[in-house]
Structure formats: C-alpha cells, structure tokens
C-alpha cells in the first residue's frame, strides 16, 4: 500500500513514518510544509530508503495535494497547527490548516478514490471532562481556538463519509510525549529548561490533569485503526496515565537531579481545561494496549533529550521559538495564587 502521511516531519508524524518503514512493506510519501515544528532532522537517515519519498508542500494548496496524492491508496493526516498557546496568540493560522487544509485533503481524496482516509485529532475536542471519561459519542465542546479548529476539521471528515461515502477514520489521542517533540510543549520545556537549571514556568497551581500517552504507543494505535478500524468511526486513544501536571514536572526534576525549587508558578492561560479523559474501549476491542509503562516511557524520554542536545538546542535558539517563549510566558510572569 502507498500511504500519504501529511505532517510527517512533525513529532508524531515522523514516529509514524519510521514505524511504517520499519514494520511494514508500505510505501510512504511524506507531505510537510516544514513550518516551525516540521523538521527534516526528525526523518534523518530515511532519504535512501526506496520506499520513502518527501515532498515539501502545504495541505491547504489544492494543486500540491492533488499531485502528491495521486497513486496513493491511503491518507494519514497529521498536518496541523497543534499548540493551544499559539492558537490563543494567532487563531487564524489554525483555521487555515486545521479546517481548510483538511477540506482540501478530503476533496483530493474523494476525487482520487482512496481506500482509507485517517484524520489524527485530539482528546481536546471534548473540552473539559471533570468527571468520568469521554466516549467517542460524547458531544464535542472545544474551549480553545486550537480545539475548535480541530473540531471543525473533524466535522468535515465525518460529513465526507456521510455525504460522499469516503472511507474516513478519526483518532483522538491524549497528551502525547516522547523523542522529537518540539520544545514548546510541556514536557520538552520542562526537560530542556531543567537541563540548563533554568526556572520552569508552570501555569496556575499545576494541578491540571492530563492522560499521558507515549508516542510509539500512539502510533501503534493509529496504525491499527488505519488497517482494522470501521470507516465512519472515531477512536479514542488514551494512555491510561492520568497525572497532575505538577507531579509529572516534579518527577522530571527528580530524574535529572534538579531541585524542585526551579518550579515557577505563573498566571494561568485563558480557558485552561482542568482535566481531559477518554474512554478507549472501542480501540482496545481491536486489540491495542500500550507497550511501555508510564514511568519507563518518561525515563526514556528524559534520557533522549539529555543525550540529544544537538537536536533541540538549535530549535530553542531560533527567533521563532524565542519570540514565542518570551511573548507567551513573559506576559504571564505573575506568581499564581497558591498551590
């Protein structure tokens, strides 16, 4: 099977590409616009693989998408603007990629007649889940520009299945972590700032609850849904590792031998969801289970960043990252009220 992986130079996308090339006989075509979070270094060593090809392009460009998709039997769409904090600062770019870009992909896939179209979404489309866990049939209640844009893209995916019979699938993953994650997200920020003995900015009291999912387990679930999922269905992917953010942060500091006094509580971000939680029973019925225990995966992730400074230091020194970090955290350097 020839699979188009959009956003394949990003964090989860590149891990998925490596999985396909290592564990299947599929041909893999990557389409990525190499924006700030897309990085060819994430795909290093793959250039000479005869089953791999990279194309630089935007999923919102109909001509590029149509040309690239020709001859593919499946699409797995990772391409997205994906950081809540950036969506608060600039909602427009999220609409362009996460809604219009998805529409462009769907139109091309419908015209070509692909066998599978898998859209990678997020558990954040459910909004806050104060109690229990959200099933795939729960209403979407996005609370940030990011999750609103992801919800909009999902609605188009579902509509193209109902209206045109396109064999679509949706996955909604929980908070994913692991090697190659762009250092604007919580765990890479904590790890890399701690390595340098710098203050760790923590929103509010740090008692937001997230369900942590190791990136390789996430990609195994996506691969399973691609091959065995029922068209028209959505599948939650939860790691089963709900933790307070502050507990995960303090564990990282312990692993690196850094003092917990590095934690600096700052003013919370607007509309910060207090808890996410998904019910993954539909997925586990297909036979999926996480392979790595949370503690083992966290230790492996911390070790990877400690051993691969040459990968993340240039990213953190880039003008884009420095502007984002200073703009986002600099304006919130007000001590939070209590723990």
N, C-alpha and C positions, 0 to 999 in steps of 0.2 A: 504494500500500500504506500502511496506517496501522500505525505501529510504536510500541509502548510501550517507552520507554527508562527503565528504573529506575536510580536513582542518576545521573540525567542532569545534576544540578547539581554533580557532583564533577569531578575533574581530567580523567580520560579520558572520562567520560561526556559532559561538556559539549563536548569537542572532537568527539566522535562526532555529537552533535546538530547542531553547526554544519556538519559535513561533509554530513549528510543534507539539511539545508535549502539548502546552497549547491550541491550537486552532483546532487541527485535531485529528483523530484517527490513524494516520500513525504510523508505527514502524520506529524508527530512529536508524541507525547504523552509528557511527562516526569513521572515519579512520583519524588519525592525527599522525604525527611523533614527535610532541612536540619539534620542534626546538625552537629557542629563542622566537618567537612570539606566539607559541602554548602553552596554559596554562590551565591545568585541573581546576584551580580555576574559569575559565570562565564558567565551566559546573557544578559548585558546586550545590549540592542538587538534582542532577539528577540520582545518582547511583542506587537508589532504585526504580526508575520508571520502571515498567515491559516492557514498550515499547521502552526503551533506552538501547543501549549497546555501549561500547567504545572499540576500537581496536587500539593499537599503531602500526603504520607502515608507510612506505614511499610509495607514489603513483608511484614512479619510480621502485618499486620492483614487478615484474610481479607475482610472487608466492603469495605474501601477498595480492595483489589486487584481483587476481582470487579467492582466498579462501574467502576473505571478501565480495566480490560482489555476490557470489553465493546465490541465493534465493531472491535477490533484484529486484524490478521492475523499479526502477528509480535511477539515479545518479545525485547529485548536487555537482559540483566540485568547492570548494572554495580554495583548496590547491594551494598555490603559494608563491613564493618569491615576495614581493609586495612593496618594498620601493625603489624609484628611487635613493636616495643617496647611498644605499647599492649596487645597481646594477652598479653604477659608480665605486665603490671600488672593486667589485668582480662579473663580468658578468657571469662567468662560472656556478655558482650555479643557476642562473636564467634560463639558458638554460636547465639545468638538470631537474628542477622541472616544469617550465612553458611550455616547449616544449616536452621533452622526457617523463616526467611524464604524460602529457596529452595523448600522444600516447599510453602509457601502459594502461591507463584507457579506452581509446577508444577500444583497442584490446580486453580487457576483456569484455567490454560491448557488443561488436559485437558478441563475442563467446557465451556469456550467452543469449543474445537477450533481452536486457532491453527495456522497453516501452518508456522511456524518458531519455535523457542524456542532462542535462543543465550545460553549462560551464559559470562560472562567470568571466567576463572580465572587462575592464575598458574603460572609455572615452579617456584615454591617447593614445589608439591605433590610434586615428585620428590625433595626433600631435597637433600643434598649430592651433587654429581656431581664426584668427584675427578678422574676421567679420562674422556675422550670426551664424548659428548653424549647426552642422554636422548631417545629417540624416544617417540612417543605411546603405544606399547605397553609402555614401561618401568613397573615397579611404582611405586605412589605410596608414598613414605616420608617423610611430613611430620615435621618436627622442632621446630616451634613451635606454640603454640596457634592462631596465625593460619593457618598452612598446614594444620594438622589440620582446622580448621573449613572451609577451602576444599575440602579433600579430601572431607569429609563431604557438602558440598553437591554436589560433582561426582558422588558415588556415587548420590545421589537423582536427579540429572539422567539418568544412564546407566540407572538402574533404570526410570524412567518411559518411556524409549524402549523398553526390552526388554519391560516388562510391559504397557504401555498403548499402545504404538505412537506415542507423542508424538514428533514430528519434532524432536528435540533436536540441538544442536551445542555443542561446548565449545571455547573457545580458551584457550591457556596462554601468556600473554605474559611476556617477560623484563622486566628493570628498565626502567621507562618514565620518561621525563623530558620536560620542556617547560614552556611557559607555563601558569599557573593551577594548578600543583601546590601543595597545601597545605604550608606551610613547616615540617612536622615531618620530611619525608623528606630523604634525604642531600643531594641537590643543592641544593634550596632553602635548607636550613640553611646549607650552605657558602656559597652565593652571598650570602644576606642578612646573615649574620654577617660575612662578609668586607667587604661594602659598608660596614659600620659599624666596621670594623677591630677586631672582637672575636675572641677565641680560637675556633678551630674544633675542636669535640670529635670525635676520631677513635677508633673502637673498636679496641683492641688495637694491632697493628702496621700496620693499614690495608691489609694485603695480601690481603683478601678479593677474590675475582674475581666480577665481575658482567658480564652481557651487556647493554649499553645500547641502548635502543630509543626513537627519537623518537616522541612521542605521535601526530603526524599519520600516521606510517607504521604505527603500531599500529592506529589507527582505520581506515585503508585496508584492512588485513588483516582486521579484524573485519567490515567491510562486504562484502568479497569472500567470506568464509566464510558470512555470512548468506545471500547470494544463490546461491552456487555450491557450497557445502560439501555433503557427503553426510550426511544425517541419521544419527545414531548415532555419528558420528566425533568425535574430538578433533583439534585442530590447534595445533601449537606455533607461536609467533610469536617468533623470535629476531632481534635486531638485527644479529648478526654482529660485535659490537663488544666483545669481552671485554677488560676492563681491570682492573688492581688499583685498588681504591678510592682509595688514596693517590695514584696517578698522576693520576686524574681530579680529585681535590681540588687537587693542586698546579697542574694546568693551569688550573683556575678562578681560583686566586690570581694566576697569571701574567696571565690575561686582564683581571683587574681591577686589575693593578698593585699587588697587595698582597704583603707578604713571606711567604715560606713558614714563617717562624718563628711565624706565627699558629696553626699546627697544634699541637694539644694532645692527645697520646695519653692516653686514659682506659681504665679497666678494661673489658674486652670484655663484651658482653651474653651471658647464658646461652645455650648451644646455638647459637652463631652459626655458620651454614653457611659453609664456606670458599669454595665455588665453586658456581655454577649454570651450566648449559649445555644448550641444547636443539637438537635436530635439526629444522630447519624444512622438510625436503624435501617433506613432504606438502602444505604450504602453497605452496611455490614451484612445485609442479607445477600449481597453479591459475593461476599467472602473477604472483604477488606478488613484488615486490622493494622494499627500502627506497629512498626517493627521495633523501633527504639523507644525505651522508656524516657520520660522527660528529662530526668537528671543526666542520663547518659548522653542524650542529644544536646543538652545545654553545655555540658562539659566539652563535647566535641566542637561545638560552635565557638565557644570562648577560645579554645586551643587554636582553631583555624585562624581567627583574627589575630591572635598573638603571634602566629607563625607566618602571617601573610601581610605584613605591614606595607610591603611594596604594592599591594593591590589597593588598599584603602587610603593610604596617605595622600596620593595624588588627587583622589576624589575629594577628600576633605579640604585640600588646599585650593581647589578650583574656585573661581569667582562665583559661580552659581551656588555652590554649597555654602560658601562663607556669607554671601548675601542672604540666603535663605535662613541660615542658623542665626545670624545677628538680627534679622528682621523678625523672626518668629519668637526666639527666646529672649532677645534683648528687650523687647517691649513688655515682657512678662516678668522681668526681674523684680517682682514684688513678693515678699515672703507670703506663703499661703497661711491661712488661719488654721493652726493646729495640725495634728496628725490623724 
